Amino acid sequence: MTTRYLLVADPVSALNPRFDLGVLLSQELLRRAIQLDYLDVSEADVGLPSERFLAGLPVRPIERVESSRMPFWELGPLRRAGVEEYRVILQRKDPPVDERYVAFHRHFAAAPAQIVQINRPPAIYELSEHTVILRYPEFAAPTRVCASYAELEEAVRAQAREAVCKPKSMFCGIGIAFFSPDAPADQLREYWQRWRPEVVVQPYLEAIETSGDLRILTIGEKVLGSVLRVPAEGSRLANLHRGARAAAMPPTPRQLEACRVVAEDLNPLGLHLLGLDFIGEHLTEVNITSPTTLTQINQVNGIRADVDLVDELERMWRERA
């Protein structure tokens, strides 16, 4: 086997080495002399039958990584590779989980079971990061999925203070809006028209103002680390891409118990790398498509969680082999 790992991601121009877990992992993989290929999702023909798609993946070897410069990867020439060449496939395409996202990853659902996929289709598109928490009502923030304008208006009006509205298919804080229970109907209708067909509504949790939003990253049953995302002054969005700052904060026993329960449920579905988000003790999301914050976890805790993650990936493929 000439190549062991495949990194599937958006075009290089769309990746930010300050946040991207794939860029950080590529450094550790090359440090260990593990061969690594990159598949740009925009170069793949999703219209092919799965057998042909998987037999001729358009890949380039990552020959060098230097995250402090652009471009951060030095790539080799394009070649066609069969999926059976790989022991681990890192699925790192960002949402939205739209028709192209599903069409692309549906092919990889047909890949041989002995290949470790992080994370494995079809669960990454059959489950939603915003609504999978409904499987864990004992830990989750109250959450309602609205499939019509009437449901959205009803959910917003039912809040005691404010409603937090999120487009179901988006990520990184895109489309998040706050509405008071007496928000004008035309504002709600405009929001619905822009972000339909499904919007998630949760109550505004005041803990965001005092303790921020805690991301806990897990692989299998192992907690890799945590990082607190604190909104920038004047903002209520705790996304690092939206100007929030990273800080250290250890998880509480209840949060760790939630991580255990969620991992125990989702790992058998092929969802091994999870980013669990907590506001106070409430679980608000579980990131399953391309969880990030590994760089920030390292920075605020003074650790090398990327080393732990690669160790776990190596253990997983050896077990399957």
ZICORHU-V106084 format. One record per residue. RES is the residue in one letter. NEAR is the number of other C-alpha atoms within 12 Angstrom. D_LAST is the distance of its C-alpha to the last C-alpha in whole Angstrom. Layout:
res=(RES,RES)
near=(NEAR,NEAR)
d_last=(D_LAST,D_LAST)
This chain:
res=(M,T,T,R,Y,L,L,V,A,D,P,V,S,A,L,N,P,R,F,D,L,G,V,L,L,S,Q,E,L,L,R,R,A,I,Q,L,D,Y,L,D,V,S,E,A,D,V,G,L,P,S,E,R,F,L,A,G,L,P,V,R,P,I,E,R,V,E,S,S,R,M,P,F,W,E,L,G,P,L,R,R,A,G,V,E,E,Y,R,V,I,L,Q,R,K,D,P,P,V,D,E,R,Y,V,A,F,H,R,H,F,A,A,A,P,A,Q,I,V,Q,I,N,R,P,P,A,I,Y,E,L,S,E,H,T,V,I,L,R,Y,P,E,F,A,A,P,T,R,V,C,A,S,Y,A,E,L,E,E,A,V,R,A,Q,A,R,E,A,V,C,K,P,K,S,M,F,C,G,I,G,I,A,F,F,S,P,D,A,P,A,D,Q,L,R,E,Y,W,Q,R,W,R,P,E,V,V,V,Q,P,Y,L,E,A,I,E,T,S,G,D,L,R,I,L,T,I,G,E,K,V,L,G,S,V,L,R,V,P,A,E,G,S,R,L,A,N,L,H,R,G,A,R,A,A,A,M,P,P,T,P,R,Q,L,E,A,C,R,V,V,A,E,D,L,N,P,L,G,L,H,L,L,G,L,D,F,I,G,E,H,L,T,E,V,N,I,T,S,P,T,T,L,T,Q,I,N,Q,V,N,G,I,R,A,D,V,D,L,V,D,E,L,E,R,M,W,R,E,R,A)
near=(14,17,27,32,41,40,44,46,35,28,21,29,14,18,28,28,30,25,28,32,40,46,40,36,37,39,31,28,34,27,19,16,17,28,29,41,43,45,41,30,30,22,24,32,23,26,19,17,18,24,21,22,29,32,26,25,36,30,34,30,32,36,23,27,26,23,25,14,14,16,20,25,31,24,23,18,15,18,18,22,28,28,39,27,27,35,36,39,40,41,41,39,40,35,31,26,30,20,15,21,31,28,24,37,42,28,30,39,32,24,29,25,22,22,33,39,41,45,40,40,35,29,29,43,38,24,29,32,39,42,33,35,38,26,26,27,19,19,31,34,32,29,36,35,33,27,22,22,27,19,23,40,34,23,34,40,25,23,27,17,20,23,34,39,37,42,37,37,35,27,30,31,29,21,25,32,31,29,32,24,25,21,25,15,20,14,21,33,23,17,28,32,19,19,28,27,22,28,40,44,38,41,33,32,31,19,21,30,21,17,27,35,40,45,47,46,45,42,38,33,27,26,34,39,38,41,42,37,37,32,28,20,14,12,22,30,32,36,31,33,26,24,19,27,27,33,27,26,25,23,29,18,11,19,31,31,22,36,44,27,25,43,34,22,21,34,28,16,26,33,39,43,44,45,43,47,44,40,36,28,30,37,41,43,43,43,43,46,45,40,38,46,45,42,35,38,37,29,23,23,22,17,20,22,34,36,24,25,36,32,22,26,34,24,18,25,23,16,13,16,15)
d_last=(13,16,15,12,14,17,20,22,25,29,31,31,35,34,32,33,32,34,32,29,25,24,26,26,22,22,24,22,19,21,23,19,20,17,18,18,20,23,23,27,27,31,30,28,30,29,31,29,27,23,22,24,24,20,21,23,22,25,23,25,23,24,26,28,28,32,32,36,37,37,35,32,30,30,28,28,29,28,26,24,20,18,15,13,13,12,9,11,15,17,20,23,26,29,31,33,31,33,33,32,29,28,28,26,23,24,22,19,19,18,15,12,11,7,9,10,14,16,18,17,20,22,23,24,27,27,28,31,30,34,34,31,33,35,32,33,37,37,36,37,40,42,41,42,41,44,44,47,50,52,49,48,52,52,49,51,54,53,51,54,53,51,48,45,44,41,40,37,35,36,35,36,39,40,43,43,47,49,52,54,55,58,57,59,58,58,55,53,53,53,49,48,49,47,44,44,42,41,42,41,44,43,46,47,46,48,45,44,48,47,44,42,39,36,32,29,26,23,19,18,20,21,24,24,28,31,34,37,38,42,44,47,50,52,48,47,43,41,38,38,38,41,43,42,41,38,39,37,38,36,34,36,35,36,34,31,31,31,28,26,27,26,23,22,24,22,18,18,19,17,19,18,20,23,27,29,33,36,40,41,39,39,35,36,33,29,28,25,25,25,26,28,30,27,30,33,31,30,34,36,34,33,30,27,24,23,21,20,19,16,16,14,12,11,10,9,6,5,6,4,0)
